[in-house]
């Protein structure tokens, strides 16, 4: 059957590849599956119940929750009415909730639990035209529960749903996704059924596995990356297992034994760091073997055959060492899809060497999201680049290097902001991404910086911070870094140490073990360590780009502090404001 709307996926699954474990969640220590038929039934109930509340075509329904089956069931239930889902991060501020409720005109809110319900109640207090109904996925005393919706839908006439579904068209608005925004208020990206499904259909060849595979899901469904991945998994007939939490991912990988999962680079770095930390605990021959294998992996190149000797050594390393890496990740992982930020080349090299194919992708909420992606075969994967444009997507570089793209996956525009839409999408339909890039070998896209993040020093030279930050972040001693220096004589860096690694270093260099993070960061030997690290990085850059001074910060930037977006991107303006005195001290 033809898939024209997202909810057509359920009908296709039910007739072609029905699964007993379509969506799976862990409850009270047990993995509890929902079959394809059950997911379809519950989605229909949501549609019928919302229709009884007067929700119809174009009405907005917010979802505020961590990943769980109810999120997807609600999403399909909303879509079948021609209504519009408005996914929201659980971590955003109450002010942002209030802004989105008002800007989108949200009529119904589906919220996860008691804690988030309290934030929603705070956000809607005093609104003249706030949401009319609020339901919680968990049972919360005094609130209306999602089970109440399901019960109302069960009592309704199922025949009433068919004409509502039939009225939904591919170009109808499916979802309003408010971008987290590193500057200013979040703005609503309008995506249709066609936008997202076109992206999915052109990505099917990137996961060449038969139906029945398992995908582990832990990136937030409120982000377009995991949302589109969910539709893609269902299109391919995969089952989706929801991780208990970020902290439990390692355990869940071993329990679920998935064939694929999506991730952001930072989580992959943490998996890698844990493996290396265990290697450091080994002794004798085992330790030597571990780091011999790691060194081989760091030399891996997808684009080059390094000869009989290297290949033989790598085969041995896979048998003796990397096989244990695969076991630690469940033993079945074929593909890891990385997005949302730059992947360290060393991670790509090592995981490919270990027989786990890491595919890096690039895109935006505004493009549903994938523009370019590394391919599953080695020849289509250039380490350090995000791959060629995916099928059906046009890509070109403007005269200043800005990446432009055009395809049916490009958004309908920004909600209530035709001015911003006109700034972003030109008269010929090219979306201006704001990213600077280059094409390697004529086809592999490499992201070099954000157009708006480049700055000019007082010497008139432009500095692109992202390559510097990416290179510095390769050190396991670095947790976060941001390059500053606009209008100054030279570039400097604000740097947050990786304190676990730093304390191990400090212990081996006989520094006091009772120092606080702030005191440790201020220690003269630690200051010298990071200055040396930055100087080593500088060797790869032109003189005017090089970082001359470093300020070590004792506290991580976070979403809660307002210094990171929910997708973990740095809010440069906020970080500069919060560290203005430190920055000024660098240039005195």
N, C-alpha and C positions, 0 to 999 in steps of 0.2 A: 504494500500500500504506500501511497505517497505521503510524505511527512511535510505538511505545510505550516502547521502550528506546533508549538512545543508539546502540547498534550497529545498530539498524534503519536508521539513516541510510546505512550502507554498502550495504545491500541495495537501498534506494530509489535511491541514486545509480547503482548498477550497472545497474539496469533502466530508469531514466528519463533521467538526464543523465550518463552515464559520461564521465570526463575523462581525457585522456592525461596531463594535468599536475595531478592531484588534489593532491598534496603535492610541493613543489619545494624543494630545498636546493642551495646552492652548494658544490661540492667542487673543490679544485685549480683555482679560477678559472672553473669551468663550472657552469651551472645544470643540475642533474640531476633530471628529473621522475620521479615514481612515479604510475602510472595508478591509477584507481579499483579496477580488478580486482587490481592488485598490492598495494595497501593492504589490501584485503579478504583476500587470500591470506595476507599476512604476519601480519595480526591473528589469523587462524584458527590459524596456526602457534604464535603466542604462547599462545593459549588451550590448545591441545593439549599443549604442552610444560609449561606450569604445572600442568595437570591431572595430568601424569605425576609431578610433584613432590609431589602431594598437596594442591595448592591448589584450594579449592572455594568454595562459597557462604559469603560472610561473611568469608573470610580477607583479610588486609590486605597489600597490595603497595605499597611506596613507590617513587616516581619522583623522582629528584633530578638535574635536567639543565636546561640551556638549551633553547630551542625548537629542535626538529629533528623530522623525520618519525617517528623511532623513538619519540618521546614519545607521539604520537597513536596510533601502531600498538600500543604497549604499553597505552595507555588502553583502546582497544577490545578488545584481547585479554583484559585483566583483567575488563572488564565482561561479556563473553560467558560467563564462568564464574559470574557472580553474585558474584564476588570484589569487593573494595573497593579502589580506588586511593587512595593517600595522597600527594598531590603535596607536595613540600617545596622551598623556595627554596634554591638553591645558596649563597646569601649568609648564611644564618642561622648561629648559633653552634653549636659542637659540643654544648654543653649542651642546646640546643633540639632538636637531632637526637636526643640520648639520651632526652630527655623524651618526644618524639613516638613513638620506637620502642617505648618502654615503655607509654605511655598507650594507643596504638592496638593494641599487640600485633602489630607488623609481622613477617611471616614471610619476605618476600622484598624485597630492595632492588635496584632498577634504577638504576644511577648512571652519570653521563656519562663521566668520564675519570679519569686517574691522580690528579689533584689532589683531586677530590671523593671518590675511593675512600679516600684516606688519612684524610680527615676522618670518613668513615663508620666506618673501622676504629678510629679513636680513640674515636668515640662508642659503639661496641658493646663495646669492651674492658672486661671486668669485669662485663658484664651477665649475670645468671643466665639470663634468658630473652630473648635478643636474636634478631635475624633469623637464619634458618637458611641462607639462600642470598643471595649477592650477585653480580650480573652487571653488567658494564660495557658501555656502548654502544660506546665506542672500545676497540680492542685494547690491553690493558695486560698486560705480561708477568707471569705468576704469578697472574693472576686469570681468572675464568670470564667469557667474553664473551657478549654478546647473540646473536651469530651461532650460538653453541652452542645456545641456546634455539630459534632458528629452525630449525636443522638437526634437533633432536629433534622439533619439531612437524611437520616435513616427513615424517619417517619414521613418524609415528603414523597411525592409521586416521581419516580425516576424518569418517567417519560417527559417530564417538564424540562429536563436538562438538554435533550437532543437539539431542539430548535435554537437554544442559546449557544450551544457549541457550534452549530452550523453557521451561525451568524458571524463568527469570529473569522477575520481575514488575515492572511500572512503579513500584511503591512500595518495591521493594527498595533498600537502601542502595547508591548508586553510588560515592560518594566521601566521604572525610573530609578536609576542608580546614581546616588549623590556621591560625586567624587570627593575624596577626603580633603583634598586641597591643601597644598603647602602654603598657600597665601589666600586670605580672604574667606568668605563664606563658601560652604559646599554648593556645588551647582548640579542640577539634575540632568543626567544624560538619558536621552530618550532612545530606547532600543526596541525594535519590533521583533516579532516572531521570525521574520525573514532575516533580519540582521544576524541574529545568533545562530539560527539553523544553517545559514549559508556558511558561516565560519566552521560549524561542526562538520558539515558534509565534506569540507575541504581538508579536514584534519584526520579523517578516518584512516588514511594510509600511514599515519605516523605511529599508530599502535597496531602493527600487523600481527594480531593474536586472535584466535578463534573465540566465539561466544563462550560464556561460562567462566571467564577470568574474574579475579577479585581486584578491586581498587580500594586502597585505604584513603579515606578523606579526613583531612584535618585543617586545611586552609579554610578561612571563613567563606561560607556560601554567600555572604553579603558582598563579596568581591567577585567581579566578573570572571576572573581566572578559574576559580573553583566552580562557579555556576555553569560556565560553558563546559568545563570538564565533566560535570555531572550529566549534562545532556549528551555529551559525546560517549561517556561510558554506557549510558542506556541505549544509545543508538547502536553501539557495538555489542550489546547483549552482556555487558559485564555487571556483576553485582557490586554494590557500594557498601563498604563497612566503615562506620564512623568511629574514629579514634576517641578514646575517653577524654584525653586532654593532650596538650603539647608535651607535658611532662611524661606522659605514658606512651608516647609514640614508639619508643624502642621496644617496650613490652608488647604493644599491640602489633608491631611488625612481626614479632616472633610468633604470636598467637594466630594472627589472621593469615600469614604467609601470602601477602598480595603479590600480584604480578606487576602492578604499576601504582605509582602515586605521584601527585604533584607536590611541589615544595617551593619555598623561597630559599635563596642561597644561604641565608643565615642559619636556617634549620639544618641544611645539609652540612654546613661548616661544623655545627655542634655534633652531628653524628660522627663526622670525620675526627673531630678533636677527641671525642670519647674513645674512639678506636685507637688513636695514637697514644692517648693517656694510658690505656691498658697495655700497649706495646712497651711503654716506658717502665711499666711495673715488672716486665719479664726480666729474666737474668740469663747470663751465659749464652749458649748457642741459640736458644729460642729468641733472645733479644736481638742478636746479630742477624738472624734470619729475617725477623720482622722488618728491621730497618733496611736490610738489603733489598727486600721485596718492595718496600715503600720507595726507595730510591729508584728502582726500576720503573715503578708506576709513575713517578714524577717526570720521567723521560718519555712517557708514552705519547705518540703522535698519531692521530686518526688519519692524517694525510700522507704518512710515510711508512714504508716497510723498512724497518731498521736492521734487517738481515737475519741470517740463520741463528747466529749466536744469541742475539737479543731475544728473538722469538722463543728459542729453547729455554733461556733463563726465565722468561716471563711465564712460560708453561709450567715450569717447576715452581715458581713463586705462587702461581695460581693454585697449584696442588697443595703446597705446604702452608701458605699464609692467607691468600685472598679467599680461599674456600671458606675460611673461618669468618671473614668479613661478610660473605654472602649469608652464612648461617645466622649471624647476628642480626641480619635484616629479614629473617624468615626463610631464607634459602630459595625463594622463588622469584625475586624481583628481576624483571627483564628491563623495565624502563622507569627512569625517574625524569619527570618533566619539571624543569626549573624556570621560574619566571618572577617578575616583580622587582628585579634588581640584577646587577651584574654578578655573574658567577665567577669565582676565582678560577683561573685556568688550571691551577694545581689540583683542584677538586675534580674537574672534568677529566683530567689525565688519569688520576688514580682510580676513579670509579670505572672508567672505560677499561683500564688495564686489568681491573678486577672482574671484568665480565659483566658489569652493570652499566647499561647505556644511559648516560645523562644527556638529555636533549634540552638545550636552552632555547627559550622562546622570547619574543618581544612583541609588545602590543600595548593597547590602551583600553580603558573602559569604552572610549568613544569608537573603538573599532571591533568590539564584540568578542574577544579582544585581540586575537592573534594576527599580526602582520607578517612576521617572519619567524621561522623556527628551524632548528637543527634537525636533520633527518635521522631516522633510526639506523641507517647503514653508515659505516665509517666515512665513505666518500662524500656523503652529504653533511658531514659534521666537521666544521673547522673550529678547533678550540680557540677561544678568545673572541669568537664572533657568534651572532645569534642566528645564523643560518640564512638561507635564501628566503625570498618571499614565498609564502605558501600558495598553492594553486588558487587561482581565481582572484588574487590580490595584486594590484599594480603598486609599484614602488619606484620612486625616483628621488634624486637629491637636488635641492635648489642650489642656486649659485653660491650661497653661503654655507652649504653643507647640510641644511635642514632637511630632515626626512619627510617626504610627502607620500601619502598613500590614497588610493581610490579603489573602492569595491562596494558590492552590495552589503558588506558588513559595517560600513561606516554609518554612524548614528543618524537619526532623524534630526537631531539638533539638541540644544540645551533648553530645558523646560523654562518657559517664561523669559527666555533671554535670547531673542533673535539677534541682538547686537553681538553677543559673544559667539553665536553660531556663525554669523557672517565673518567674524574675525578669524575663525578656525577653519571653515570650509570655504574655499574660493569659488568663483563663478563656474569653474570647470569641474567642480566636484572633488578637488584634491584637498584632503585634510592635512593641515599643517601641524605636525606632531609636537614641535617645540624641541625635539631632540636633534642633535648633530651627529652625523654618521659618515661612514665611507664604505665603499664596496670593495672587498678584497677578492682578487681573482675574478672580478667582474660580476660576482653574484652573491658572495657571502657578506651580509650586512654586519658592520661593526659599529656599535654605539660609542661615540667618543665623548659626548657631554650633553648637558641640557643647555639650550640656547640662552635661556634666561638666567642660568647660573654662572655663565662665564662673566668674568669681571676684568676691569682694566686697572693696572697699577698706575701710580703717579708718573711712571716713566713712559706711559702710553702703550705698554705691552699688555696683550690679552692673556689671561690665565684661565685654563679650563680645569676646574677643581676635580672633576670625577676621575680622570686617569690617575692623578696623584693620590686621591683617597683610596681608589681601588688597589693601587700598588702597596700603599702603606698597610692596608687591611689584610694583606696576605700574611703578615706576621701573626703568629698565635698569641703574641703579647698585646695585640690591639683589639679592643672591642668595638669602638666607634671613633670616627675621625671626621672633621670638617675643616676644609681649607678656607681661610679668610684673607683679606688684604685689599679689598676694593679701595682705590684711591690712595693707597699707601705705597711706600717705596719697594716693598717686597711682599711675598706671600708668607703666611704663617699657618699654623695648624692648632686647632683645639682637639685634644685627643683624650679619650677615656680608655685607660688600660684594661686589659682582660685580667682582673685581679686574681683569679685562681691561678693562672699561669705565672703572673708576676710574683705571687707569694712563693710559688715553687722556686722561681729564680732567686728571690730574696733569701730563702732558706739556704740554698746552695752557696750563696755569697755571704753567709753569716750576718745578715741584717737582723735586727730584733724581730721576734715573731709576734709581739704584742702590739704592733703599730696598727692604727686605724687605717682605712683606705686613704683618707685625706693625708695622714702623716706619711704613709708609704709613698704616695704620689709626690709628696714634697721633698722626699729624701734625696740628697745630692747624688748618690750613686744611681738611683732610679732615674732622675732627671738626665744624667749623663747617658744612661742606657738608651732612653728614647731619642735623645738628640743624635746618638750614633745610628740608631735604626733609621731615622729620617734622612740622615746624610747618605746612608747606603741607597735609599730610595732616590735621592736627588740625582744620582749618577746617570739615571735613565732619562733625565729631562734637561731641556735647555736651561741656560743660566737664569734667564728672567722668570722661568716657571718655578725654580727651586724654592723649597721651604727653608726659610732662614731661622725661624724661631718656633718653639713648641710650648703650649700651655697644657699641662696635665690636669684633667678634671677628675674629682673623686666620685662623681655620681653619674650613673647611666642616664642617657636621655630616654624618655619613655612616652607612651601615648598618654599616660595619666598626667605627666608633667606638662603636656601640651607641646613637647618638643619633637614628637614623631607623629606622623599620620597613622591611622589604623593599619595601613599597609607597610608600616615601618620605614617610611621615607622621612628624611630629616626636614624639619621646618626651619630653614636657614635663618629666616628673619627672627623667629622667636629665640633660637639659640644665640644669635648675635645679641639680641636685646638682653637676654638673661646673663650673658657673659661680657657685657660691654666693658666693665672695668678691667677684666683680664685681657681683653683684646687691646684696650688702650695701653696697658702696661707693656705689651709686646713691642709697641712702637715708640715708647718714651725714650 
